[in-house]
Amino acid sequence: MGFSLTHTIWFLQTDAAGVMYFAEGLVLCHSTYEASLQTAGIDLGRFFGGGEVACPIVHTAMTYHR
């Protein structure tokens, strides 16, 4: 499933060189993940509600090119 989301990067999310802080990148990735689940019709309250089945994110990595 392809998914895209337009998001404005705010000045407070960057350093003096205009590079987004690494933690803000993870916040952006997770908010996009949640938006994609909603778009797919998944009830986020039930999905993240601590039921019998868990779908954790167990690894993440970011590579900055500029």
LUMTORZA-578529 format. One record per residue: residue number from 1; residue in three letters; x, y, z of N, C-alpha, C in turn. Coordinates in Angstrom, 3 decimals. Example, Ala and Ser with C-alpha at 12.3 -4.5 7.8 and 13.67 -1.06 7.14 Angstrom:
BEGIN
r num->1, residu->ALA, n_px->13.190, n_py->-5.690, n_pz->7.800, ca_px->12.300, ca_py->-4.500, ca_pz->7.800, c_px->13.200, c_py->-3.300, c_pz->7.800;
r num->2, residu->SER, n_px->12.850, n_py->-2.250, n_pz->7.080, ca_px->13.670, ca_py->-1.060, ca_pz->7.140, c_px->12.900, c_py->0.030, c_pz->7.870;
***
This chain:
BEGIN
r num->1, residu->MET, n_px->0.842, n_py->-1.176, n_pz->0.000, ca_px->0.000, ca_py->0.000, ca_pz->0.000, c_px->0.882, c_py->1.232, c_pz->0.000;
r num->2, residu->GLY, n_px->0.730, n_py->2.080, n_pz->-0.975, ca_px->1.445, ca_py->3.344, ca_pz->-1.002, c_px->0.683, c_py->4.401, c_pz->-0.222;
r num->3, residu->PHE, n_px->1.375, n_py->5.283, n_pz->0.436, ca_px->0.737, ca_py->6.345, ca_pz->1.212, c_px->1.665, c_py->7.547, c_pz->1.252;
r num->4, residu->SER, n_px->1.109, n_py->8.729, n_pz->1.107, ca_px->1.914, ca_py->9.942, ca_pz->1.250, c_px->1.126, c_py->10.958, c_pz->2.070;
r num->5, residu->LEU, n_px->1.844, n_py->11.828, n_pz->2.730, ca_px->1.256, ca_py->12.837, ca_pz->3.595, c_px->2.084, c_py->14.097, c_pz->3.471;
r num->6, residu->THR, n_px->1.448, n_py->15.218, n_pz->3.266, ca_px->2.157, ca_py->16.494, ca_pz->3.204, c_px->2.240, c_py->17.066, c_pz->4.611;
r num->7, residu->HIS, n_px->3.442, n_py->17.471, n_pz->5.000, ca_px->3.662, ca_py->18.008, ca_pz->6.343, c_px->4.631, c_py->19.177, c_pz->6.250;
r num->8, residu->THR, n_px->4.321, n_py->20.261, n_pz->6.919, ca_px->5.217, ca_py->21.408, ca_pz->6.971, c_px->6.208, c_py->21.220, c_pz->8.108;
r num->9, residu->ILE, n_px->7.489, n_py->21.366, n_pz->7.814, ca_px->8.526, ca_py->21.305, ca_pz->8.845, c_px->8.663, c_py->22.709, c_pz->9.420;
r num->10, residu->TRP, n_px->8.450, n_py->22.828, n_pz->10.712, ca_px->8.519, ca_py->24.115, ca_pz->11.390, c_px->9.960, c_py->24.419, c_pz->11.786;
r num->11, residu->PHE, n_px->10.268, n_py->25.707, n_pz->11.892, ca_px->11.608, ca_py->26.146, ca_pz->12.281, c_px->12.029, c_py->25.519, c_pz->13.604;
r num->12, residu->LEU, n_px->11.121, n_py->25.368, n_pz->14.550, ca_px->11.464, ca_py->24.804, ca_pz->15.854, c_px->11.861, c_py->23.336, c_pz->15.777;
r num->13, residu->GLN, n_px->11.606, n_py->22.683, n_pz->14.648, ca_px->11.977, ca_py->21.280, ca_pz->14.464, c_px->13.373, c_py->21.117, c_pz->13.864;
r num->14, residu->THR, n_px->14.054, n_py->22.230, n_pz->13.611, ca_px->15.357, ca_py->22.174, ca_pz->12.932, c_px->16.450, c_py->22.827, c_pz->13.770;
r num->15, residu->ASP, n_px->17.675, n_py->22.563, n_pz->13.359, ca_px->18.799, ca_py->23.257, ca_pz->13.989, c_px->19.124, c_py->24.514, c_pz->13.181;
r num->16, residu->ALA, n_px->20.197, n_py->25.204, n_pz->13.550, ca_px->20.552, ca_py->26.464, ca_pz->12.891, c_px->20.869, c_py->26.294, c_pz->11.412;
r num->17, residu->ALA, n_px->21.264, n_py->25.086, n_pz->10.992, ca_px->21.570, ca_py->24.827, ca_pz->9.579, c_px->20.326, c_py->24.422, c_pz->8.791;
r num->18, residu->GLY, n_px->19.174, n_py->24.347, n_pz->9.466, ca_px->17.947, ca_py->23.959, ca_pz->8.774, c_px->17.750, c_py->22.468, c_pz->8.655;
r num->19, residu->VAL, n_px->18.523, n_py->21.693, n_pz->9.415, ca_px->18.407, ca_py->20.237, ca_pz->9.392, c_px->17.449, c_py->19.815, c_pz->10.501;
r num->20, residu->MET, n_px->16.492, n_py->18.969, n_pz->10.163, ca_px->15.523, ca_py->18.526, ca_pz->11.147, c_px->16.195, c_py->17.669, c_pz->12.208;
r num->21, residu->TYR, n_px->15.865, n_py->17.926, n_pz->13.479, ca_px->16.383, ca_py->17.105, ca_pz->14.578, c_px->15.958, c_py->15.658, c_pz->14.366;
r num->22, residu->PHE, n_px->16.825, n_py->14.707, n_pz->14.684, ca_px->16.544, ca_py->13.289, ca_pz->14.428, c_px->15.278, c_py->12.828, c_pz->15.144;
r num->23, residu->ALA, n_px->15.045, n_py->13.290, n_pz->16.359, ca_px->13.848, ca_py->12.869, ca_pz->17.095, c_px->12.583, c_py->13.374, c_pz->16.415;
r num->24, residu->GLU, n_px->12.636, n_py->14.545, n_pz->15.823, ca_px->11.482, ca_py->15.084, ca_pz->15.098, c_px->11.181, c_py->14.240, c_pz->13.863;
r num->25, residu->GLY, n_px->12.202, n_py->13.675, n_pz->13.266, ca_px->11.991, ca_py->12.782, ca_pz->12.121, c_px->11.201, c_py->11.556, c_pz->12.518;
r num->26, residu->LEU, n_px->11.495, n_py->11.030, n_pz->13.696, ca_px->10.753, ca_py->9.864, ca_pz->14.180, c_px->9.313, c_py->10.229, c_pz->14.515;
r num->27, residu->VAL, n_px->9.097, n_py->11.423, n_pz->15.065, ca_px->7.736, ca_py->11.888, ca_pz->15.337, c_px->6.963, c_py->11.993, c_pz->14.023;
r num->28, residu->LEU, n_px->7.588, n_py->12.546, n_pz->13.003, ca_px->6.955, ca_py->12.671, ca_pz->11.687, c_px->6.621, c_py->11.296, c_pz->11.105;
r num->29, residu->CYS, n_px->7.543, n_py->10.352, n_pz->11.230, ca_px->7.296, ca_py->8.995, ca_pz->10.722, c_px->6.124, c_py->8.345, c_pz->11.447;
r num->30, residu->HIS, n_px->6.058, n_py->8.507, n_pz->12.761, ca_px->4.981, ca_py->7.857, ca_pz->13.511, c_px->3.632, c_py->8.511, c_pz->13.234;
r num->31, residu->SER, n_px->3.587, n_py->9.830, n_pz->13.093, ca_px->2.315, ca_py->10.483, ca_pz->12.776, c_px->1.834, c_py->10.083, c_pz->11.382;
r num->32, residu->THR, n_px->2.764, n_py->9.885, n_pz->10.453, ca_px->2.395, ca_py->9.415, ca_pz->9.114, c_px->1.901, c_py->7.972, c_pz->9.175;
r num->33, residu->TYR, n_px->2.540, n_py->7.169, n_pz->9.993, ca_px->2.105, ca_py->5.776, ca_pz->10.209, c_px->0.666, c_py->5.746, c_pz->10.723;
r num->34, residu->GLU, n_px->0.359, n_py->6.586, n_pz->11.730, ca_px->-0.996, ca_py->6.628, ca_pz->12.270, c_px->-1.997, c_py->7.102, c_pz->11.221;
r num->35, residu->ALA, n_px->-1.625, n_py->8.114, n_pz->10.438, ca_px->-2.512, ca_py->8.612, ca_pz->9.387, c_px->-2.776, c_py->7.531, c_pz->8.339;
r num->36, residu->SER, n_px->-1.765, n_py->6.724, n_pz->8.023, ca_px->-1.961, ca_py->5.653, ca_pz->7.028, c_px->-2.900, c_py->4.582, c_pz->7.563;
r num->37, residu->LEU, n_px->-2.808, n_py->4.281, n_pz->8.861, ca_px->-3.729, ca_py->3.309, ca_pz->9.453, c_px->-5.162, c_py->3.824, c_pz->9.405;
r num->38, residu->GLN, n_px->-5.345, n_py->5.101, n_pz->9.742, ca_px->-6.685, ca_py->5.685, ca_pz->9.685, c_px->-7.240, c_py->5.661, c_pz->8.266;
r num->39, residu->THR, n_px->-6.398, n_py->5.995, n_pz->7.301, ca_px->-6.824, ca_py->5.989, ca_pz->5.902, c_px->-7.235, c_py->4.589, c_pz->5.463;
r num->40, residu->ALA, n_px->-6.592, n_py->3.577, n_pz->6.020, ca_px->-6.924, ca_py->2.185, ca_pz->5.701, c_px->-8.175, c_py->1.713, c_pz->6.446;
r num->41, residu->GLY, n_px->-8.768, n_py->2.601, n_pz->7.267, ca_px->-9.998, ca_py->2.250, ca_pz->7.966, c_px->-9.799, c_py->1.557, c_pz->9.297;
r num->42, residu->ILE, n_px->-8.591, n_py->1.625, n_pz->9.831, ca_px->-8.293, ca_py->0.970, ca_pz->11.107, c_px->-8.641, c_py->1.910, c_pz->12.252;
r num->43, residu->ASP, n_px->-9.372, n_py->1.405, n_pz->13.237, ca_px->-9.732, ca_py->2.160, ca_pz->14.427, c_px->-8.503, c_py->2.237, c_pz->15.335;
r num->44, residu->LEU, n_px->-7.921, n_py->3.439, n_pz->15.463, ca_px->-6.678, ca_py->3.580, ca_pz->16.220, c_px->-6.866, c_py->3.272, c_pz->17.701;
r num->45, residu->GLY, n_px->-8.013, n_py->3.586, n_pz->18.255, ca_px->-8.278, ca_py->3.278, ca_pz->19.651, c_px->-8.208, c_py->1.790, c_pz->19.931;
r num->46, residu->ARG, n_px->-8.770, n_py->1.010, n_pz->19.033, ca_px->-8.722, ca_py->-0.444, ca_pz->19.188, c_px->-7.333, c_py->-0.984, c_pz->18.867;
r num->47, residu->PHE, n_px->-6.694, n_py->-0.408, n_pz->17.831, ca_px->-5.384, ca_py->-0.883, ca_pz->17.389, c_px->-4.325, c_py->-0.690, c_pz->18.476;
r num->48, residu->PHE, n_px->-4.341, n_py->0.493, n_pz->19.110, ca_px->-3.349, ca_py->0.806, ca_pz->20.135, c_px->-3.878, c_py->0.571, c_pz->21.546;
r num->49, residu->GLY, n_px->-5.053, n_py->-0.042, n_pz->21.669, ca_px->-5.720, ca_py->-0.180, ca_pz->22.949, c_px->-5.229, c_py->-1.281, c_pz->23.860;
r num->50, residu->GLY, n_px->-4.200, n_py->-1.967, n_pz->23.504, ca_px->-3.661, ca_py->-2.992, ca_pz->24.389, c_px->-4.454, c_py->-4.287, c_pz->24.379;
r num->51, residu->GLY, n_px->-4.905, n_py->-4.690, n_pz->23.211, ca_px->-5.634, ca_py->-5.948, ca_pz->23.091, c_px->-4.711, c_py->-7.156, c_pz->23.179;
r num->52, residu->GLU, n_px->-5.216, n_py->-8.280, n_pz->22.746, ca_px->-4.450, ca_py->-9.524, ca_pz->22.825, c_px->-3.318, c_py->-9.604, c_pz->21.803;
r num->53, residu->VAL, n_px->-3.441, n_py->-8.869, n_pz->20.705, ca_px->-2.425, ca_py->-8.891, ca_pz->19.655, c_px->-1.727, c_py->-7.536, c_pz->19.624;
r num->54, residu->ALA, n_px->-0.399, n_py->-7.541, n_pz->19.585, ca_px->0.377, ca_py->-6.308, ca_pz->19.510, c_px->1.178, c_py->-6.285, c_pz->18.211;
r num->55, residu->CYS, n_px->1.303, n_py->-5.112, n_pz->17.630, ca_px->2.096, ca_py->-4.926, ca_pz->16.415, c_px->3.132, c_py->-3.831, c_pz->16.679;
r num->56, residu->PRO, n_px->4.139, n_py->-4.129, n_pz->17.489, ca_px->5.111, ca_py->-3.088, ca_pz->17.845, c_px->6.085, c_py->-2.779, c_pz->16.712;
r num->57, residu->ILE, n_px->6.554, n_py->-1.551, n_pz->16.717, ca_px->7.663, ca_py->-1.176, ca_pz->15.842, c_px->8.917, c_py->-1.542, c_pz->16.627;
r num->58, residu->VAL, n_px->9.695, n_py->-2.478, n_pz->16.122, ca_px->10.829, ca_py->-2.993, ca_pz->16.889, c_px->12.180, c_py->-2.444, c_pz->16.431;
r num->59, residu->HIS, n_px->12.203, n_py->-1.756, n_pz->15.302, ca_px->13.462, ca_py->-1.191, ca_pz->14.828, c_px->13.152, c_py->-0.018, c_pz->13.912;
r num->60, residu->THR, n_px->13.993, n_py->0.979, n_pz->13.994, ca_px->13.894, ca_py->2.109, ca_pz->13.073, c_px->15.292, c_py->2.672, c_pz->12.847;
r num->61, residu->ALA, n_px->15.475, n_py->3.297, n_pz->11.698, ca_px->16.753, ca_py->3.945, ca_pz->11.382, c_px->16.492, c_py->5.096, c_pz->10.433;
r num->62, residu->MET, n_px->17.307, n_py->6.120, n_pz->10.527, ca_px->17.187, ca_py->7.275, ca_pz->9.625, c_px->18.574, c_py->7.603, c_pz->9.092;
r num->63, residu->THR, n_px->18.646, n_py->7.897, n_pz->7.826, ca_px->19.894, ca_py->8.322, ca_pz->7.198, c_px->19.679, c_py->9.697, c_pz->6.609;
r num->64, residu->TYR, n_px->20.511, n_py->10.626, n_pz->6.995, ca_px->20.412, ca_py->12.003, ca_pz->6.480, c_px->21.413, c_py->12.184, c_pz->5.340;
r num->65, residu->HIS, n_px->20.945, n_py->12.722, n_pz->4.236, ca_px->21.791, ca_py->12.911, ca_pz->3.069, c_px->22.222, c_py->14.362, c_pz->2.899;
r num->66, residu->ARG, n_px->21.510, n_py->15.274, n_pz->3.534, ca_px->21.855, ca_py->16.706, ca_pz->3.447, c_px->21.597, c_py->17.360, c_pz->4.761;
***
